[in-house]
């Protein structure tokens, strides 16, 4: 894809491709983080946390979220994930 707007559109449409299917919240958070759509990224990270997504185990080391490491919202979420 050539434009960030196209990627956002793909992320938005993914939620509606399969009736009844749940979008992978962690994957959507990664997309929005890459696009620097911070509020959307945190919205989907929270959804992944609420869903007990297995991918949350990678939150502390996933490089796509490096720019959020000093953000209080990220620190709070990371603390709630309670990784060993």
Backbone as JSON, one array per atom type, in Angstrom:
{
  "sequence": "XXXXXXXXXXXXXXXXXXXXXXXXXXXXXXXXXXXXXXXXXXXXXXXXXXXXXXXXXXXXXXXXXXXXXXXXXXXXXXXXXXXX",
  "N": [[0.83, -1.17, 0.0], [0.4, 2.24, -0.66], [-0.21, 4.53, 0.83], [-0.68, 5.85, 4.12], [-3.33, 6.29, 4.8], [-4.65, 4.37, 3.3], [-3.86, 2.07, 4.62], [-5.09, 2.44, 7.09], [-7.72, 2.3, 6.28], [-7.84, -0.39, 5.51], [-7.44, -1.58, 8.0], [-9.75, -0.7, 9.31], [-11.76, -1.88, 7.7], [-11.22, -4.57, 8.11], [-12.52, -5.3, 10.36], [-15.03, -5.89, 9.53], [-15.11, -7.9, 7.64], [-15.72, -10.68, 7.98], [-18.71, -11.78, 9.01], [-19.57, -11.79, 12.39], [-17.02, -12.51, 13.13], [-14.22, -11.81, 15.16], [-12.0, -9.08, 15.16], [-8.41, -9.26, 15.29], [-7.32, -7.82, 18.1], [-4.72, -7.12, 19.05], [-3.16, -7.15, 16.74], [-4.43, -5.11, 15.28], [-3.78, -3.0, 16.96], [-1.02, -2.92, 16.52], [-0.98, -2.11, 13.83], [-2.12, 0.48, 13.99], [-0.27, 1.67, 15.7], [2.0, 1.68, 14.09], [1.16, 3.52, 12.26], [1.18, 5.77, 13.73], [-1.11, 6.47, 15.07], [-1.99, 7.1, 17.86], [-4.07, 7.1, 19.92], [-5.89, 5.27, 18.86], [-4.25, 3.01, 18.73], [-3.81, 2.52, 21.47], [-6.43, 2.06, 22.24], [-6.94, -0.39, 20.97], [-4.96, -1.96, 22.12], [-5.88, -2.03, 24.73], [-8.24, -3.45, 24.28], [-7.12, -5.89, 23.49], [-5.89, -6.61, 25.88], [-8.18, -6.84, 27.53], [-9.36, -9.01, 26.28], [-7.64, -10.99, 26.98], [-5.54, -11.62, 25.24], [-3.12, -13.71, 23.84], [-0.92, -12.61, 22.64], [-0.29, -10.4, 24.14], [1.69, -11.08, 25.83], [4.0, -10.45, 24.55], [4.23, -7.77, 24.64], [6.1, -6.24, 26.12], [8.42, -6.47, 24.64], [7.91, -6.06, 21.97], [8.89, -4.39, 19.17], [7.39, -2.55, 17.7], [6.02, -1.01, 19.43], [7.87, 0.58, 20.68], [8.06, 3.4, 20.67], [6.18, 4.12, 22.49], [7.02, 3.53, 25.01], [7.68, 5.36, 27.05], [5.28, 6.49, 27.59], [2.64, 7.09, 29.83], [0.27, 5.63, 29.68], [1.07, 3.31, 28.4], [2.94, 2.28, 30.22], [1.24, 1.79, 32.38], [-0.46, -0.19, 31.27], [1.4, -2.17, 30.69], [2.22, -2.8, 33.29], [-0.15, -3.92, 34.24], [-0.33, -6.17, 32.7], [1.5, -7.8, 33.85], [3.92, -9.39, 33.47], [6.32, -12.02, 33.95]],
  "CA": [[0.0, 0.0, 0.0], [1.21, 3.44, -0.82], [-0.53, 5.62, 1.74], [-1.12, 5.48, 5.47], [-4.79, 6.28, 4.81], [-5.06, 3.07, 2.77], [-3.66, 1.09, 5.68], [-6.15, 2.66, 8.08], [-8.95, 1.77, 5.69], [-7.75, -1.84, 5.61], [-7.67, -1.92, 9.4], [-11.16, -0.48, 9.59], [-12.57, -2.87, 6.99], [-10.95, -5.9, 8.63], [-13.5, -5.57, 11.4], [-16.32, -6.21, 8.94], [-14.98, -8.86, 6.56], [-16.41, -11.92, 8.29], [-19.76, -11.53, 10.01], [-19.4, -12.51, 13.65], [-15.61, -12.72, 13.45], [-13.59, -10.76, 15.95], [-10.68, -8.68, 14.64], [-7.36, -9.48, 16.29], [-7.05, -6.5, 18.65], [-3.29, -6.83, 19.14], [-2.73, -6.84, 15.38], [-4.92, -3.77, 14.96], [-2.95, -2.06, 17.74], [0.26, -2.8, 15.81], [-1.2, -1.29, 12.63], [-2.32, 1.87, 14.38], [1.0, 2.17, 16.24], [2.87, 1.95, 12.94], [0.64, 4.71, 11.6], [1.25, 6.84, 14.72], [-2.47, 6.77, 15.52], [-1.77, 6.68, 19.24], [-5.29, 6.79, 20.65], [-6.42, 4.02, 18.32], [-3.36, 1.93, 19.16], [-4.09, 2.21, 22.87], [-7.77, 1.48, 22.29], [-6.86, -1.8, 20.6], [-4.16, -2.65, 23.14], [-6.79, -2.28, 25.84], [-9.11, -4.55, 23.86], [-6.32, -7.13, 23.55], [-5.76, -6.92, 27.3], [-9.49, -7.29, 28.0], [-9.6, -10.33, 25.69], [-6.56, -11.9, 27.42], [-4.85, -12.06, 24.03], [-1.83, -14.33, 24.11], [0.11, -11.71, 22.13], [0.07, -9.4, 25.15], [2.93, -11.57, 26.42], [5.11, -9.86, 23.79], [4.12, -6.32, 24.72], [7.33, -5.63, 26.65], [9.54, -6.57, 23.71], [7.48, -5.8, 20.6], [9.51, -3.12, 18.78], [6.44, -1.61, 17.12], [5.54, -0.15, 20.51], [9.0, 1.26, 21.32], [7.82, 4.83, 20.85], [5.23, 4.32, 23.59], [7.58, 3.04, 26.28], [7.67, 6.4, 28.09], [3.9, 6.94, 27.76], [2.04, 6.58, 31.07], [-0.73, 4.61, 29.34], [1.79, 2.07, 28.1], [3.49, 1.78, 31.49], [0.11, 1.24, 33.14], [-0.88, -1.43, 30.63], [2.47, -3.16, 30.89], [2.13, -3.22, 34.69], [-1.32, -4.79, 34.41], [-0.07, -7.46, 32.04], [2.21, -8.55, 34.91], [4.81, -10.43, 32.94], [7.36, -12.42, 34.92]],
  "C": [[0.88, 1.23, 0.0], [0.98, 4.48, 0.26], [-1.01, 5.1, 3.08], [-2.64, 5.41, 5.54], [-5.32, 4.94, 4.28], [-4.93, 1.99, 3.84], [-4.71, 1.22, 6.77], [-7.46, 2.09, 7.56], [-8.97, 0.25, 5.77], [-8.03, -2.27, 7.04], [-9.14, -1.76, 9.76], [-12.05, -1.53, 8.94], [-12.39, -4.27, 7.55], [-12.0, -6.28, 9.67], [-14.82, -6.07, 10.82], [-16.25, -7.29, 7.86], [-15.77, -10.13, 6.79], [-17.46, -11.66, 9.36], [-19.55, -12.41, 11.24], [-17.95, -12.74, 14.04], [-15.07, -11.53, 14.23], [-12.26, -10.37, 15.31], [-9.63, -8.97, 15.7], [-6.93, -8.13, 16.87], [-5.56, -6.16, 18.73], [-2.75, -6.45, 17.77], [-3.19, -5.46, 14.93], [-4.13, -2.71, 15.72], [-1.6, -1.86, 17.05], [0.11, -1.92, 14.57], [-1.3, 0.17, 13.01], [-1.05, 2.47, 14.99], [1.95, 2.53, 15.1], [2.45, 3.23, 12.21], [0.66, 5.95, 12.51], [-0.15, 7.35, 15.09], [-2.57, 6.3, 16.97], [-3.04, 6.29, 19.98], [-5.91, 5.48, 20.17], [-5.55, 2.83, 18.73], [-3.65, 1.54, 20.6], [-5.49, 1.62, 23.05], [-7.71, -0.02, 22.01], [-5.97, -2.59, 21.54], [-5.03, -2.97, 24.36], [-7.74, -3.43, 25.52], [-8.38, -5.88, 23.91], [-6.14, -7.57, 25.0], [-7.07, -7.5, 27.84], [-9.81, -8.69, 27.5], [-8.58, -11.38, 26.14], [-5.8, -12.47, 26.23], [-3.45, -12.57, 24.38], [-0.68, -13.42, 23.67], [0.52, -10.66, 23.13], [1.35, -9.82, 25.88], [4.17, -10.99, 25.74], [5.16, -8.34, 23.91], [5.42, -5.65, 25.16], [8.47, -5.62, 25.65], [9.18, -6.28, 22.26], [7.99, -4.44, 20.16], [8.54, -2.11, 18.17], [5.94, -0.62, 18.16], [6.66, 0.61, 21.23], [8.72, 2.74, 21.58], [6.86, 5.14, 21.99], [5.81, 3.99, 24.97], [7.57, 4.09, 27.39], [6.26, 6.95, 28.35], [3.29, 6.29, 29.0], [1.0, 5.5, 30.8], [-0.08, 3.27, 29.07], [2.35, 1.45, 29.38], [2.39, 1.15, 32.33], [-0.31, -0.12, 32.58], [0.16, -2.52, 30.86], [2.47, -3.68, 32.33], [0.96, -4.16, 34.94], [-1.13, -6.13, 33.75], [0.68, -8.38, 32.98], [3.01, -9.72, 34.36], [5.87, -10.79, 33.96], [8.68, -11.72, 34.64]]
}
